[in-house]
């Protein structure tokens, strides 16, 4: 082969390598955008989970307070049931 043909073959190979490399790097940019979107969605889900956990904790505290009130009422009802009956006045 002559020197010109070798240079032409080398130039073609180099050109193909540059095109392949640029397409490969372009694909990485697309993945970067997708990862950013996924991370944003994960952050939103994390915030929702945290809100749900706080709501559940608040509901749990309210339920415990309601149970304590019911226990107080129950003991009072039992006292009233065990008390001697009064005679009506009249």
Buried (B, 14 or more C-beta within 10 A) or exposed (E): EEEEEEEEEEEEEEEEEEEEEEEEEEEEEEEEEEEEEEEEEEEEEEEEEEEEEEEEEEEEEEEEEEEEEEEEEEEEEEEEEEEEEEEEEE
